[in-house]
Amino acid sequence: MGMSHEDRQWLEGRLNAVKQELREDNRAMEGRLVMRLQDIEGMTTKRLDDHSDRIRALERWRSWVVGSAGAAGLALGRFWDSLTGRGGP
């Protein structure tokens, strides 16, 4: 009980049509995935840039605080030395 030639041709045609549909669906899905990955990459890059800007701002602030504390300490030390007579002329 074999398959007739016509049945075989119909089946091959149907299989080829399904393969073509699957290829087209795969291409469409791949395109959507690539676009989504590009969106994610763009959002990630923006967030990293935002974080870098914040870190730079904090580092600048820290430098100002440390510099100001050092200058204040030096000024207070000299003032104290002048009050106690340990400073220079």
N, CA, C and O atoms as a Maestro MAE file, in Angstrom:
{
 s_m_m2io_version
 :::
 2.0.0
}

f_m_ct {
 s_m_title
 :::
 protein
 m_atom[356] {
  # First column is atom index #
  i_m_mmod_type
  r_m_x_coord
  r_m_y_coord
  r_m_z_coord
  i_m_residue_number
  s_m_chain_name
  s_m_pdb_residue_name
  s_m_pdb_atom_name
  i_m_atomic_number
  :::
  1 25 0.833 -1.175 0.000 1 A "MET " " N  " 7
  2 3 0.000 0.000 0.000 1 A "MET " " CA " 6
  3 2 0.878 1.238 0.000 1 A "MET " " C  " 6
  4 15 1.079 1.875 1.034 1 A "MET " " O  " 8
  5 25 1.376 1.556 -1.121 2 A "GLY " " N  " 7
  6 3 2.227 2.710 -1.247 2 A "GLY " " CA " 6
  7 2 1.422 3.961 -1.540 2 A "GLY " " C  " 6
  8 15 0.211 3.919 -1.759 2 A "GLY " " O  " 8
  9 25 2.106 5.027 -1.537 3 A "MET " " N  " 7
  10 3 1.492 6.332 -1.791 3 A "MET " " CA " 6
  11 2 1.477 6.558 -3.297 3 A "MET " " C  " 6
  12 15 2.439 6.233 -3.992 3 A "MET " " O  " 8
  13 25 0.399 7.106 -3.786 4 A "SER " " N  " 7
  14 3 0.321 7.362 -5.227 4 A "SER " " CA " 6
  15 2 1.230 8.527 -5.592 4 A "SER " " C  " 6
  16 15 1.630 9.325 -4.744 4 A "SER " " O  " 8
  17 25 1.537 8.597 -6.861 5 A "HIS " " N  " 7
  18 3 2.404 9.662 -7.360 5 A "HIS " " CA " 6
  19 2 1.787 11.044 -7.097 5 A "HIS " " C  " 6
  20 15 2.486 11.984 -6.720 5 A "HIS " " O  " 8
  21 25 0.499 11.147 -7.299 6 A "GLU " " N  " 7
  22 3 -0.198 12.421 -7.073 6 A "GLU " " CA " 6
  23 2 -0.154 12.805 -5.590 6 A "GLU " " C  " 6
  24 15 0.075 13.963 -5.239 6 A "GLU " " O  " 8
  25 25 -0.380 11.806 -4.728 7 A "ASP " " N  " 7
  26 3 -0.331 12.082 -3.283 7 A "ASP " " CA " 6
  27 2 1.071 12.526 -2.868 7 A "ASP " " C  " 6
  28 15 1.228 13.443 -2.061 7 A "ASP " " O  " 8
  29 25 2.080 11.873 -3.424 8 A "ARG " " N  " 7
  30 3 3.461 12.215 -3.119 8 A "ARG " " CA " 6
  31 2 3.774 13.637 -3.578 8 A "ARG " " C  " 6
  32 15 4.421 14.395 -2.855 8 A "ARG " " O  " 8
  33 25 3.323 13.998 -4.765 9 A "GLN " " N  " 7
  34 3 3.547 15.354 -5.277 9 A "GLN " " CA " 6
  35 2 2.838 16.394 -4.401 9 A "GLN " " C  " 6
  36 15 3.399 17.443 -4.087 9 A "GLN " " O  " 8
  37 25 1.606 16.086 -4.018 10 A "TRP " " N  " 7
  38 3 0.856 17.013 -3.159 10 A "TRP " " CA " 6
  39 2 1.591 17.197 -1.829 10 A "TRP " " C  " 6
  40 15 1.739 18.317 -1.340 10 A "TRP " " O  " 8
  41 25 2.050 16.077 -1.250 11 A "LEU " " N  " 7
  42 3 2.740 16.126 0.032 11 A "LEU " " CA " 6
  43 2 4.047 16.915 -0.086 11 A "LEU " " C  " 6
  44 15 4.352 17.725 0.789 11 A "LEU " " O  " 8
  45 25 4.812 16.697 -1.138 12 A "GLU " " N  " 7
  46 3 6.051 17.444 -1.337 12 A "GLU " " CA " 6
  47 2 5.770 18.937 -1.510 12 A "GLU " " C  " 6
  48 15 6.490 19.782 -0.979 12 A "GLU " " O  " 8
  49 25 4.725 19.243 -2.251 13 A "GLY " " N  " 7
  50 3 4.335 20.645 -2.435 13 A "GLY " " CA " 6
  51 2 3.932 21.289 -1.122 13 A "GLY " " C  " 6
  52 15 4.306 22.424 -0.828 13 A "GLY " " O  " 8
  53 25 3.172 20.557 -0.347 14 A "ARG " " N  " 7
  54 3 2.728 21.085 0.943 14 A "ARG " " CA " 6
  55 2 3.920 21.281 1.889 14 A "ARG " " C  " 6
  56 15 4.001 22.292 2.586 14 A "ARG " " O  " 8
  57 25 4.846 20.309 1.910 15 A "LEU " " N  " 7
  58 3 6.043 20.421 2.746 15 A "LEU " " CA " 6
  59 2 6.898 21.616 2.326 15 A "LEU " " C  " 6
  60 15 7.415 22.341 3.176 15 A "LEU " " O  " 8
  61 25 7.044 21.819 1.028 16 A "ASN " " N  " 7
  62 3 7.811 22.971 0.539 16 A "ASN " " CA " 6
  63 2 7.144 24.281 0.925 16 A "ASN " " C  " 6
  64 15 7.826 25.244 1.275 16 A "ASN " " O  " 8
  65 25 5.818 24.328 0.865 17 A "ALA " " N  " 7
  66 3 5.091 25.542 1.250 17 A "ALA " " CA " 6
  67 2 5.272 25.818 2.743 17 A "ALA " " C  " 6
  68 15 5.478 26.964 3.143 17 A "ALA " " O  " 8
  69 25 5.195 24.769 3.565 18 A "VAL " " N  " 7
  70 3 5.372 24.941 5.006 18 A "VAL " " CA " 6
  71 2 6.797 25.396 5.302 18 A "VAL " " C  " 6
  72 15 7.000 26.272 6.143 18 A "VAL " " O  " 8
  73 25 7.790 24.814 4.620 19 A "LYS " " N  " 7
  74 3 9.182 25.235 4.825 19 A "LYS " " CA " 6
  75 2 9.352 26.707 4.462 19 A "LYS " " C  " 6
  76 15 10.041 27.447 5.165 19 A "LYS " " O  " 8
  77 25 8.733 27.129 3.375 20 A "GLN " " N  " 7
  78 3 8.832 28.530 2.966 20 A "GLN " " CA " 6
  79 2 8.174 29.447 3.991 20 A "GLN " " C  " 6
  80 15 8.725 30.499 4.315 20 A "GLN " " O  " 8
  81 25 7.012 29.070 4.503 21 A "GLU " " N  " 7
  82 3 6.340 29.861 5.533 21 A "GLU " " CA " 6
  83 2 7.204 29.962 6.794 21 A "GLU " " C  " 6
  84 15 7.310 31.026 7.404 21 A "GLU " " O  " 8
  85 25 7.810 28.853 7.167 22 A "LEU " " N  " 7
  86 3 8.668 28.854 8.349 22 A "LEU " " CA " 6
  87 2 9.888 29.763 8.141 22 A "LEU " " C  " 6
  88 15 10.286 30.488 9.053 22 A "LEU " " O  " 8
  89 25 10.473 29.723 6.951 23 A "ARG " " N  " 7
  90 3 11.608 30.610 6.656 23 A "ARG " " CA " 6
  91 2 11.195 32.078 6.760 23 A "ARG " " C  " 6
  92 15 11.912 32.895 7.337 23 A "ARG " " O  " 8
  93 25 10.037 32.401 6.197 24 A "GLU " " N  " 7
  94 3 9.560 33.788 6.242 24 A "GLU " " CA " 6
  95 2 9.269 34.216 7.679 24 A "GLU " " C  " 6
  96 15 9.622 35.322 8.091 24 A "GLU " " O  " 8
  97 25 8.621 33.326 8.436 25 A "ASP " " N  " 7
  98 3 8.355 33.631 9.845 25 A "ASP " " CA " 6
  99 2 9.667 33.821 10.611 25 A "ASP " " C  " 6
  100 15 9.780 34.715 11.449 25 A "ASP " " O  " 8
  101 25 10.644 32.981 10.319 26 A "ASN " " N  " 7
  102 3 11.944 33.064 10.975 26 A "ASN " " CA " 6
  103 2 12.633 34.395 10.651 26 A "ASN " " C  " 6
  104 15 13.195 35.037 11.538 26 A "ASN " " O  " 8
  105 25 12.590 34.803 9.390 27 A "ARG " " N  " 7
  106 3 13.190 36.091 9.001 27 A "ARG " " CA " 6
  107 2 12.502 37.255 9.703 27 A "ARG " " C  " 6
  108 15 13.161 38.181 10.175 27 A "ARG " " O  " 8
  109 25 11.178 37.205 9.769 28 A "ALA " " N  " 7
  110 3 10.434 38.278 10.430 28 A "ALA " " CA " 6
  111 2 10.777 38.329 11.920 28 A "ALA " " C  " 6
  112 15 10.986 39.405 12.480 28 A "ALA " " O  " 8
  113 25 10.834 37.158 12.552 29 A "MET " " N  " 7
  114 3 11.154 37.104 13.976 29 A "MET " " CA " 6
  115 2 12.583 37.588 14.215 29 A "MET " " C  " 6
  116 15 12.849 38.301 15.184 29 A "MET " " O  " 8
  117 25 13.489 37.204 13.341 30 A "GLU " " N  " 7
  118 3 14.875 37.649 13.466 30 A "GLU " " CA " 6
  119 2 14.966 39.169 13.372 30 A "GLU " " C  " 6
  120 15 15.704 39.801 14.128 30 A "GLU " " O  " 8
  121 25 14.218 39.748 12.449 31 A "GLY " " N  " 7
  122 3 14.198 41.208 12.310 31 A "GLY " " CA " 6
  123 2 13.673 41.887 13.566 31 A "GLY " " C  " 6
  124 15 14.227 42.893 14.010 31 A "GLY " " O  " 8
  125 25 12.604 41.338 14.141 32 A "ARG " " N  " 7
  126 3 12.061 41.907 15.379 32 A "ARG " " CA " 6
  127 2 13.054 41.779 16.524 32 A "ARG " " C  " 6
  128 15 13.214 42.702 17.323 32 A "ARG " " O  " 8
  129 25 13.721 40.629 16.601 33 A "LEU " " N  " 7
  130 3 14.706 40.423 17.661 33 A "LEU " " CA " 6
  131 2 15.887 41.378 17.522 33 A "LEU " " C  " 6
  132 15 16.360 41.932 18.514 33 A "LEU " " O  " 8
  133 25 16.356 41.567 16.311 34 A "VAL " " N  " 7
  134 3 17.476 42.490 16.087 34 A "VAL " " CA " 6
  135 2 17.078 43.905 16.493 34 A "VAL " " C  " 6
  136 15 17.854 44.605 17.142 34 A "VAL " " O  " 8
  137 25 15.876 44.327 16.117 35 A "MET " " N  " 7
  138 3 15.409 45.665 16.497 35 A "MET " " CA " 6
  139 2 15.297 45.786 18.009 35 A "MET " " C  " 6
  140 15 15.674 46.810 18.578 35 A "MET " " O  " 8
  141 25 14.782 44.752 18.664 36 A "ARG " " N  " 7
  142 3 14.643 44.790 20.125 36 A "ARG " " CA " 6
  143 2 16.011 44.838 20.813 36 A "ARG " " C  " 6
  144 15 16.202 45.567 21.786 36 A "ARG " " O  " 8
  145 25 16.951 44.057 20.296 37 A "LEU " " N  " 7
  146 3 18.303 44.076 20.857 37 A "LEU " " CA " 6
  147 2 18.950 45.446 20.682 37 A "LEU " " C  " 6
  148 15 19.661 45.914 21.571 37 A "LEU " " O  " 8
  149 25 18.712 46.083 19.555 38 A "GLN " " N  " 7
  150 3 19.246 47.431 19.346 38 A "GLN " " CA " 6
  151 2 18.618 48.420 20.321 38 A "GLN " " C  " 6
  152 15 19.300 49.306 20.836 38 A "GLN " " O  " 8
  153 25 17.313 48.270 20.577 39 A "ASP " " N  " 7
  154 3 16.641 49.120 21.564 39 A "ASP " " CA " 6
  155 2 17.254 48.922 22.950 39 A "ASP " " C  " 6
  156 15 17.539 49.885 23.662 39 A "ASP " " O  " 8
  157 25 17.449 47.659 23.317 40 A "ILE " " N  " 7
  158 3 18.020 47.349 24.632 40 A "ILE " " CA " 6
  159 2 19.430 47.900 24.732 40 A "ILE " " C  " 6
  160 15 19.808 48.460 25.761 40 A "ILE " " O  " 8
  161 25 20.206 47.747 23.677 41 A "GLU " " N  " 7
  162 3 21.578 48.271 23.674 41 A "GLU " " CA " 6
  163 2 21.575 49.790 23.842 41 A "GLU " " C  " 6
  164 15 22.383 50.341 24.590 41 A "GLU " " O  " 8
  165 25 20.664 50.459 23.143 42 A "GLY " " N  " 7
  166 3 20.571 51.915 23.263 42 A "GLY " " CA " 6
  167 2 20.184 52.345 24.671 42 A "GLY " " C  " 6
  168 15 20.750 53.294 25.212 42 A "GLY " " O  " 8
  169 25 19.213 51.642 25.266 43 A "MET " " N  " 7
  170 3 18.791 51.985 26.631 43 A "MET " " CA " 6
  171 2 19.918 51.720 27.628 43 A "MET " " C  " 6
  172 15 20.135 52.510 28.547 43 A "MET " " O  " 8
  173 25 20.626 50.619 27.448 44 A "THR " " N  " 7
  174 3 21.727 50.279 28.347 44 A "THR " " CA " 6
  175 2 22.846 51.304 28.241 44 A "THR " " C  " 6
  176 15 23.397 51.736 29.254 44 A "THR " " O  " 8
  177 25 23.180 51.689 27.027 45 A "THR " " N  " 7
  178 3 24.220 52.692 26.819 45 A "THR " " CA " 6
  179 2 23.830 54.008 27.471 45 A "THR " " C  " 6
  180 15 24.661 54.661 28.103 45 A "THR " " O  " 8
  181 25 22.563 54.403 27.322 46 A "LYS " " N  " 7
  182 3 22.111 55.648 27.935 46 A "LYS " " CA " 6
  183 2 22.201 55.572 29.456 46 A "LYS " " C  " 6
  184 15 22.643 56.525 30.098 46 A "LYS " " O  " 8
  185 25 21.790 54.458 30.031 47 A "ARG " " N  " 7
  186 3 21.868 54.314 31.494 47 A "ARG " " CA " 6
  187 2 23.308 54.346 31.977 47 A "ARG " " C  " 6
  188 15 23.611 54.961 32.999 47 A "ARG " " O  " 8
  189 25 24.196 53.685 31.246 48 A "LEU " " N  " 7
  190 3 25.606 53.698 31.634 48 A "LEU " " CA " 6
  191 2 26.186 55.101 31.531 48 A "LEU " " C  " 6
  192 15 26.967 55.519 32.386 48 A "LEU " " O  " 8
  193 25 25.804 55.828 30.486 49 A "ASP " " N  " 7
  194 3 26.262 57.216 30.352 49 A "ASP " " CA " 6
  195 2 25.744 58.071 31.505 49 A "ASP " " C  " 6
  196 15 26.477 58.894 32.053 49 A "ASP " " O  " 8
  197 25 24.473 57.872 31.872 50 A "ASP " " N  " 7
  198 3 23.897 58.611 33.002 50 A "ASP " " CA " 6
  199 2 24.652 58.301 34.294 50 A "ASP " " C  " 6
  200 15 24.959 59.201 35.076 50 A "ASP " " O  " 8
  201 25 24.945 57.019 34.508 51 A "HIS " " N  " 7
  202 3 25.683 56.635 35.712 51 A "HIS " " CA " 6
  203 2 27.093 57.231 35.694 51 A "HIS " " C  " 6
  204 15 27.588 57.681 36.728 51 A "HIS " " O  " 8
  205 25 27.729 57.235 34.546 52 A "SER " " N  " 7
  206 3 29.071 57.824 34.445 52 A "SER " " CA " 6
  207 2 29.036 59.307 34.783 52 A "SER " " C  " 6
  208 15 29.917 59.813 35.477 52 A "SER " " O  " 8
  209 25 28.015 60.000 34.292 53 A "ASP " " N  " 7
  210 3 27.880 61.432 34.599 53 A "ASP " " CA " 6
  211 2 27.693 61.645 36.101 53 A "ASP " " C  " 6
  212 15 28.281 62.562 36.676 53 A "ASP " " O  " 8
  213 25 26.884 60.811 36.730 54 A "ARG " " N  " 7
  214 3 26.660 60.934 38.176 54 A "ARG " " CA " 6
  215 2 27.940 60.660 38.964 54 A "ARG " " C  " 6
  216 15 28.263 61.372 39.914 54 A "ARG " " O  " 8
  217 25 28.651 59.631 38.557 55 A "ILE " " N  " 7
  218 3 29.905 59.294 39.247 55 A "ILE " " CA " 6
  219 2 30.909 60.431 39.100 55 A "ILE " " C  " 6
  220 15 31.579 60.790 40.068 55 A "ILE " " O  " 8
  221 25 31.021 61.001 37.907 56 A "ARG " " N  " 7
  222 3 31.931 62.143 37.695 56 A "ARG " " CA " 6
  223 2 31.544 63.315 38.585 56 A "ARG " " C  " 6
  224 15 32.412 63.964 39.168 56 A "ARG " " O  " 8
  225 25 30.247 63.590 38.693 57 A "ALA " " N  " 7
  226 3 29.785 64.693 39.534 57 A "ALA " " CA " 6
  227 2 30.132 64.427 41.003 57 A "ALA " " C  " 6
  228 15 30.567 65.335 41.711 57 A "ALA " " O  " 8
  229 25 29.944 63.203 41.453 58 A "LEU " " N  " 7
  230 3 30.285 62.859 42.835 58 A "LEU " " CA " 6
  231 2 31.791 62.959 43.076 58 A "LEU " " C  " 6
  232 15 32.226 63.410 44.136 58 A "LEU " " O  " 8
  233 25 32.573 62.543 42.105 59 A "GLU " " N  " 7
  234 3 34.027 62.640 42.269 59 A "GLU " " CA " 6
  235 2 34.472 64.102 42.324 59 A "GLU " " C  " 6
  236 15 35.355 64.450 43.108 59 A "GLU " " O  " 8
  237 25 33.876 64.948 41.508 60 A "ARG " " N  " 7
  238 3 34.207 66.382 41.559 60 A "ARG " " CA " 6
  239 2 33.811 66.959 42.915 60 A "ARG " " C  " 6
  240 15 34.571 67.723 43.511 60 A "ARG " " O  " 8
  241 25 32.639 66.601 43.398 61 A "TRP " " N  " 7
  242 3 32.164 67.083 44.690 61 A "TRP " " CA " 6
  243 2 33.113 66.626 45.794 61 A "TRP " " C  " 6
  244 15 33.469 67.404 46.679 61 A "TRP " " O  " 8
  245 25 33.513 65.374 45.735 62 A "ARG " " N  " 7
  246 3 34.431 64.840 46.741 62 A "ARG " " CA " 6
  247 2 35.756 65.607 46.705 62 A "ARG " " C  " 6
  248 15 36.307 65.929 47.757 62 A "ARG " " O  " 8
  249 25 36.264 65.898 45.528 63 A "SER " " N  " 7
  250 3 37.518 66.652 45.412 63 A "SER " " CA " 6
  251 2 37.383 68.030 46.042 63 A "SER " " C  " 6
  252 15 38.288 68.491 46.739 63 A "SER " " O  " 8
  253 25 36.253 68.689 45.798 64 A "TRP " " N  " 7
  254 3 36.029 70.010 46.405 64 A "TRP " " CA " 6
  255 2 35.989 69.911 47.930 64 A "TRP " " C  " 6
  256 15 36.577 70.740 48.625 64 A "TRP " " O  " 8
  257 25 35.301 68.904 48.443 65 A "VAL " " N  " 7
  258 3 35.185 68.739 49.897 65 A "VAL " " CA " 6
  259 2 36.555 68.458 50.508 65 A "VAL " " C  " 6
  260 15 36.922 69.063 51.515 65 A "VAL " " O  " 8
  261 25 37.309 67.546 49.905 66 A "VAL " " N  " 7
  262 3 38.629 67.213 50.435 66 A "VAL " " CA " 6
  263 2 39.552 68.425 50.359 66 A "VAL " " C  " 6
  264 15 40.280 68.717 51.307 66 A "VAL " " O  " 8
  265 25 39.520 69.128 49.231 67 A "GLY " " N  " 7
  266 3 40.346 70.331 49.087 67 A "GLY " " CA " 6
  267 2 39.963 71.412 50.074 67 A "GLY " " C  " 6
  268 15 40.829 72.048 50.676 67 A "GLY " " O  " 8
  269 25 38.684 71.619 50.240 68 A "SER " " N  " 7
  270 3 38.199 72.629 51.195 68 A "SER " " CA " 6
  271 2 38.574 72.254 52.620 68 A "SER " " C  " 6
  272 15 38.987 73.112 53.400 68 A "SER " " O  " 8
  273 25 38.433 70.978 52.965 69 A "ALA " " N  " 7
  274 3 38.796 70.526 54.313 69 A "ALA " " CA " 6
  275 2 40.291 70.720 54.551 69 A "ALA " " C  " 6
  276 15 40.700 71.135 55.636 69 A "ALA " " O  " 8
  277 25 41.098 70.424 53.547 70 A "GLY " " N  " 7
  278 3 42.534 70.622 53.678 70 A "GLY " " CA " 6
  279 2 42.894 72.086 53.854 70 A "GLY " " C  " 6
  280 15 43.718 72.439 54.698 70 A "GLY " " O  " 8
  281 25 42.270 72.931 53.053 71 A "ALA " " N  " 7
  282 3 42.540 74.375 53.164 71 A "ALA " " CA " 6
  283 2 42.077 74.904 54.510 71 A "ALA " " C  " 6
  284 15 42.768 75.709 55.135 71 A "ALA " " O  " 8
  285 25 40.902 74.454 54.963 72 A "ALA " " N  " 7
  286 3 40.399 74.903 56.268 72 A "ALA " " CA " 6
  287 2 41.320 74.416 57.391 72 A "ALA " " C  " 6
  288 15 41.598 75.160 58.331 72 A "ALA " " O  " 8
  289 25 41.787 73.186 57.294 73 A "GLY " " N  " 7
  290 3 42.698 72.654 58.299 73 A "GLY " " CA " 6
  291 2 44.000 73.427 58.339 73 A "GLY " " C  " 6
  292 15 44.521 73.722 59.414 73 A "GLY " " O  " 8
  293 25 44.526 73.756 57.172 74 A "LEU " " N  " 7
  294 3 45.763 74.541 57.109 74 A "LEU " " CA " 6
  295 2 45.550 75.925 57.708 74 A "LEU " " C  " 6
  296 15 46.368 76.405 58.493 74 A "LEU " " O  " 8
  297 25 44.449 76.558 57.332 75 A "ALA " " N  " 7
  298 3 44.165 77.901 57.847 75 A "ALA " " CA " 6
  299 2 43.970 77.869 59.362 75 A "ALA " " C  " 6
  300 15 44.502 78.723 60.071 75 A "ALA " " O  " 8
  301 25 43.217 76.897 59.861 76 A "LEU " " N  " 7
  302 3 43.011 76.787 61.305 76 A "LEU " " CA " 6
  303 2 44.309 76.476 62.038 76 A "LEU " " C  " 6
  304 15 44.540 76.980 63.137 76 A "LEU " " O  " 8
  305 25 45.154 75.650 61.434 77 A "GLY " " N  " 7
  306 3 46.439 75.324 62.036 77 A "GLY " " CA " 6
  307 2 47.325 76.557 62.144 77 A "GLY " " C  " 6
  308 15 47.961 76.783 63.173 77 A "GLY " " O  " 8
  309 25 47.365 77.340 61.096 78 A "ARG " " N  " 7
  310 3 48.173 78.569 61.136 78 A "ARG " " CA " 6
  311 2 47.592 79.573 62.124 78 A "ARG " " C  " 6
  312 15 48.323 80.245 62.852 78 A "ARG " " O  " 8
  313 25 46.274 79.660 62.137 79 A "PHE " " N  " 7
  314 3 45.632 80.569 63.085 79 A "PHE " " CA " 6
  315 2 45.952 80.132 64.520 79 A "PHE " " C  " 6
  316 15 46.299 80.965 65.358 79 A "PHE " " O  " 8
  317 25 45.838 78.845 64.800 80 A "TRP " " N  " 7
  318 3 46.139 78.325 66.126 80 A "TRP " " CA " 6
  319 2 47.606 78.583 66.480 80 A "TRP " " C  " 6
  320 15 47.925 78.995 67.596 80 A "TRP " " O  " 8
  321 25 48.491 78.335 65.511 81 A "ASP " " N  " 7
  322 3 49.908 78.595 65.761 81 A "ASP " " CA " 6
  323 2 50.146 80.058 66.078 81 A "ASP " " C  " 6
  324 15 50.971 80.371 66.937 81 A "ASP " " O  " 8
  325 25 49.447 80.960 65.408 82 A "SER " " N  " 7
  326 3 49.653 82.383 65.681 82 A "SER " " CA " 6
  327 2 49.101 82.784 67.061 82 A "SER " " C  " 6
  328 15 49.640 83.672 67.722 82 A "SER " " O  " 8
  329 25 48.019 82.112 67.480 83 A "LEU " " N  " 7
  330 3 47.482 82.383 68.807 83 A "LEU " " CA " 6
  331 2 48.389 81.848 69.921 83 A "LEU " " C  " 6
  332 15 48.524 82.476 70.972 83 A "LEU " " O  " 8
  333 25 48.997 80.711 69.690 84 A "THR " " N  " 7
  334 3 49.824 80.102 70.724 84 A "THR " " CA " 6
  335 2 51.274 80.537 70.625 84 A "THR " " C  " 6
  336 15 52.092 80.152 71.461 84 A "THR " " O  " 8
  337 25 51.599 81.312 69.646 85 A "GLY " " N  " 7
  338 3 52.963 81.806 69.499 85 A "GLY " " CA " 6
  339 2 53.919 80.820 68.895 85 A "GLY " " C  " 6
  340 15 55.132 81.009 68.979 85 A "GLY " " O  " 8
  341 25 53.412 79.772 68.286 86 A "ARG " " N  " 7
  342 3 54.304 78.791 67.676 86 A "ARG " " CA " 6
  343 2 54.564 79.103 66.210 86 A "ARG " " C  " 6
  344 15 55.431 78.485 65.591 86 A "ARG " " O  " 8
  345 25 53.843 80.028 65.660 87 A "GLY " " N  " 7
  346 3 54.008 80.354 64.248 87 A "GLY " " CA " 6
  347 2 55.232 81.191 64.000 87 A "GLY " " C  " 6
  348 15 55.873 81.657 64.943 87 A "GLY " " O  " 8
  349 25 55.556 81.382 62.785 88 A "GLY " " N  " 7
  350 3 56.701 82.197 62.394 88 A "GLY " " CA " 6
  351 2 56.390 83.671 62.583 88 A "GLY " " C  " 6
  352 15 55.346 84.024 63.132 88 A "GLY " " O  " 8
  353 25 57.282 84.525 62.135 89 A "PRO " " N  " 7
  354 3 57.133 85.989 62.344 89 A "PRO " " CA " 6
  355 2 55.898 86.582 61.773 89 A "PRO " " C  " 6
  356 15 55.680 87.788 61.892 89 A "PRO " " O  " 8
  :::
 }
 m_bond[355] {
  # First column is bond index #
  i_m_from
  i_m_to
  i_m_order
  :::
  1 1 2 1
  2 2 3 1
  3 3 4 2
  4 3 5 1
  5 5 6 1
  6 6 7 1
  7 7 8 2
  8 7 9 1
  9 9 10 1
  10 10 11 1
  11 11 12 2
  12 11 13 1
  13 13 14 1
  14 14 15 1
  15 15 16 2
  16 15 17 1
  17 17 18 1
  18 18 19 1
  19 19 20 2
  20 19 21 1
  21 21 22 1
  22 22 23 1
  23 23 24 2
  24 23 25 1
  25 25 26 1
  26 26 27 1
  27 27 28 2
  28 27 29 1
  29 29 30 1
  30 30 31 1
  31 31 32 2
  32 31 33 1
  33 33 34 1
  34 34 35 1
  35 35 36 2
  36 35 37 1
  37 37 38 1
  38 38 39 1
  39 39 40 2
  40 39 41 1
  41 41 42 1
  42 42 43 1
  43 43 44 2
  44 43 45 1
  45 45 46 1
  46 46 47 1
  47 47 48 2
  48 47 49 1
  49 49 50 1
  50 50 51 1
  51 51 52 2
  52 51 53 1
  53 53 54 1
  54 54 55 1
  55 55 56 2
  56 55 57 1
  57 57 58 1
  58 58 59 1
  59 59 60 2
  60 59 61 1
  61 61 62 1
  62 62 63 1
  63 63 64 2
  64 63 65 1
  65 65 66 1
  66 66 67 1
  67 67 68 2
  68 67 69 1
  69 69 70 1
  70 70 71 1
  71 71 72 2
  72 71 73 1
  73 73 74 1
  74 74 75 1
  75 75 76 2
  76 75 77 1
  77 77 78 1
  78 78 79 1
  79 79 80 2
  80 79 81 1
  81 81 82 1
  82 82 83 1
  83 83 84 2
  84 83 85 1
  85 85 86 1
  86 86 87 1
  87 87 88 2
  88 87 89 1
  89 89 90 1
  90 90 91 1
  91 91 92 2
  92 91 93 1
  93 93 94 1
  94 94 95 1
  95 95 96 2
  96 95 97 1
  97 97 98 1
  98 98 99 1
  99 99 100 2
  100 99 101 1
  101 101 102 1
  102 102 103 1
  103 103 104 2
  104 103 105 1
  105 105 106 1
  106 106 107 1
  107 107 108 2
  108 107 109 1
  109 109 110 1
  110 110 111 1
  111 111 112 2
  112 111 113 1
  113 113 114 1
  114 114 115 1
  115 115 116 2
  116 115 117 1
  117 117 118 1
  118 118 119 1
  119 119 120 2
  120 119 121 1
  121 121 122 1
  122 122 123 1
  123 123 124 2
  124 123 125 1
  125 125 126 1
  126 126 127 1
  127 127 128 2
  128 127 129 1
  129 129 130 1
  130 130 131 1
  131 131 132 2
  132 131 133 1
  133 133 134 1
  134 134 135 1
  135 135 136 2
  136 135 137 1
  137 137 138 1
  138 138 139 1
  139 139 140 2
  140 139 141 1
  141 141 142 1
  142 142 143 1
  143 143 144 2
  144 143 145 1
  145 145 146 1
  146 146 147 1
  147 147 148 2
  148 147 149 1
  149 149 150 1
  150 150 151 1
  151 151 152 2
  152 151 153 1
  153 153 154 1
  154 154 155 1
  155 155 156 2
  156 155 157 1
  157 157 158 1
  158 158 159 1
  159 159 160 2
  160 159 161 1
  161 161 162 1
  162 162 163 1
  163 163 164 2
  164 163 165 1
  165 165 166 1
  166 166 167 1
  167 167 168 2
  168 167 169 1
  169 169 170 1
  170 170 171 1
  171 171 172 2
  172 171 173 1
  173 173 174 1
  174 174 175 1
  175 175 176 2
  176 175 177 1
  177 177 178 1
  178 178 179 1
  179 179 180 2
  180 179 181 1
  181 181 182 1
  182 182 183 1
  183 183 184 2
  184 183 185 1
  185 185 186 1
  186 186 187 1
  187 187 188 2
  188 187 189 1
  189 189 190 1
  190 190 191 1
  191 191 192 2
  192 191 193 1
  193 193 194 1
  194 194 195 1
  195 195 196 2
  196 195 197 1
  197 197 198 1
  198 198 199 1
  199 199 200 2
  200 199 201 1
  201 201 202 1
  202 202 203 1
  203 203 204 2
  204 203 205 1
  205 205 206 1
  206 206 207 1
  207 207 208 2
  208 207 209 1
  209 209 210 1
  210 210 211 1
  211 211 212 2
  212 211 213 1
  213 213 214 1
  214 214 215 1
  215 215 216 2
  216 215 217 1
  217 217 218 1
  218 218 219 1
  219 219 220 2
  220 219 221 1
  221 221 222 1
  222 222 223 1
  223 223 224 2
  224 223 225 1
  225 225 226 1
  226 226 227 1
  227 227 228 2
  228 227 229 1
  229 229 230 1
  230 230 231 1
  231 231 232 2
  232 231 233 1
  233 233 234 1
  234 234 235 1
  235 235 236 2
  236 235 237 1
  237 237 238 1
  238 238 239 1
  239 239 240 2
  240 239 241 1
  241 241 242 1
  242 242 243 1
  243 243 244 2
  244 243 245 1
  245 245 246 1
  246 246 247 1
  247 247 248 2
  248 247 249 1
  249 249 250 1
  250 250 251 1
  251 251 252 2
  252 251 253 1
  253 253 254 1
  254 254 255 1
  255 255 256 2
  256 255 257 1
  257 257 258 1
  258 258 259 1
  259 259 260 2
  260 259 261 1
  261 261 262 1
  262 262 263 1
  263 263 264 2
  264 263 265 1
  265 265 266 1
  266 266 267 1
  267 267 268 2
  268 267 269 1
  269 269 270 1
  270 270 271 1
  271 271 272 2
  272 271 273 1
  273 273 274 1
  274 274 275 1
  275 275 276 2
  276 275 277 1
  277 277 278 1
  278 278 279 1
  279 279 280 2
  280 279 281 1
  281 281 282 1
  282 282 283 1
  283 283 284 2
  284 283 285 1
  285 285 286 1
  286 286 287 1
  287 287 288 2
  288 287 289 1
  289 289 290 1
  290 290 291 1
  291 291 292 2
  292 291 293 1
  293 293 294 1
  294 294 295 1
  295 295 296 2
  296 295 297 1
  297 297 298 1
  298 298 299 1
  299 299 300 2
  300 299 301 1
  301 301 302 1
  302 302 303 1
  303 303 304 2
  304 303 305 1
  305 305 306 1
  306 306 307 1
  307 307 308 2
  308 307 309 1
  309 309 310 1
  310 310 311 1
  311 311 312 2
  312 311 313 1
  313 313 314 1
  314 314 315 1
  315 315 316 2
  316 315 317 1
  317 317 318 1
  318 318 319 1
  319 319 320 2
  320 319 321 1
  321 321 322 1
  322 322 323 1
  323 323 324 2
  324 323 325 1
  325 325 326 1
  326 326 327 1
  327 327 328 2
  328 327 329 1
  329 329 330 1
  330 330 331 1
  331 331 332 2
  332 331 333 1
  333 333 334 1
  334 334 335 1
  335 335 336 2
  336 335 337 1
  337 337 338 1
  338 338 339 1
  339 339 340 2
  340 339 341 1
  341 341 342 1
  342 342 343 1
  343 343 344 2
  344 343 345 1
  345 345 346 1
  346 346 347 1
  347 347 348 2
  348 347 349 1
  349 349 350 1
  350 350 351 1
  351 351 352 2
  352 351 353 1
  353 353 354 1
  354 354 355 1
  355 355 356 2
  :::
 }
}
